[in-house]
Amino acid sequence: MRQKILLLCCIMVGFVIVTGCQNKITSPKLPPDIERVEPNSAGQGAFNQNITVQGKNFTPNMIINFGADIDVSQVDVRSSNSAIATISVLPEAQVGPRNIVVQNSLEFTSVAKGFFSVFPNLCPVASFKVTPSSGYAQYTQFFFDASDSYDSDGQISSYSWDFGDGEKGEGKIVNHMYQEEGNPEVVLTVSDNVGAIGSTSQQLYVASPFNMEEVERIISEMIINFFRMFENLMYLDADEIVKDFTPSCGGREHQKDTILYLQAQYQIEPFILKIYFLSDVSIGHLTPTRASDICVTSKIVSVRQSDGYQSETIVTHTYTAIFEGGRWWICNYTVIYE
């Protein structure tokens, strides 16, 4: 009997010892704790911005709350001490510091006071380039490029143009032709994803429209007179015309002293018309004396039409030239604007 009692006491003591050891290795469940937030601020209207939250006791399916006016679309818990929250700040979100509330999957909650702030939205900056800066009504096509506009804390969502003549436009890059002369003020207004706006303006010079038929008449007369100048040919050294100009024709190069250079210039509002021509043997000898030397040939002449400002238009004239009776005659020419 005494041995049975002793054995029973040993079993009870062993049970107490084992039970006590099990209680010591069980860790208590702890609430999450935030130690660092990066970045620790965002602007009104910020969209899909990633915020890294560091701390301890993080668990899967953890909830992070930045306040009623900040939407949290996703929380990616990387480890027990790191998570990334994707947030969008409403445009009307309250400005200033705020608390972050964290709740883990064990329903333990903690509050990090003043760890995050919302700052006012910054307005976008409007900027544009225009080419050319001046021109003529009913002729010049102006190009406007707002690619230099930017928004430092968001993105530009719209580009609105007021061309100063009652016409409007939309888009980052647009073009416009004015119908009347004047000094229109072009206004660009940009808005960002929050609705904030920025604007800028430039003033243009638009001259009165010109008579294109008169310009064509002058050009045709210039071409005719130009080729009649073959009666009084002018020779220049090649280096005075085009540096290292050595065109080939018929399998051989021109000699320097065989290059013919002719030019003509005439001014009619709003153009300064210039014709430049370098001869080659395809139109015959440099000093044609017989019709059989040239007879009929087709040539192209480039006429530079300068508007007196910054732009030039190259007009290509294709014509048929006939050397007859000691003179050049022009017929059947066409005009192509590049």
Secondary structure, DSSP 4 states (H G I P E B T S, - for coil): -HHHHHHHHHHHHHHHHHHHHHHHTPPPP---EEEEEES-EEETT--SEEEEEEEES--TT-EEE--TTEEEEEEEEEETTEEEEEEEE-TTPPPEEEEEEEE-TT--EEEEEEEEEEEPPPPPB---EEESSEEETTT--EEEE-TT-B-TTS-EEEEEEE-SSS-EEESSEEEE--SS-B-PEEEEEEEETTS-EEEEEEE-EEEPP--HHHHHHHHHHHHHHHHHGGGG--B--GGGTSTT---EETTEEPPGGG-BEEEEEEEETTEEEEEEEE--GGG--SS--SHHHHSEEEEEEEEEEE-SSS-EEEEEEEEEEEEETTEEEEEEEEEEE-
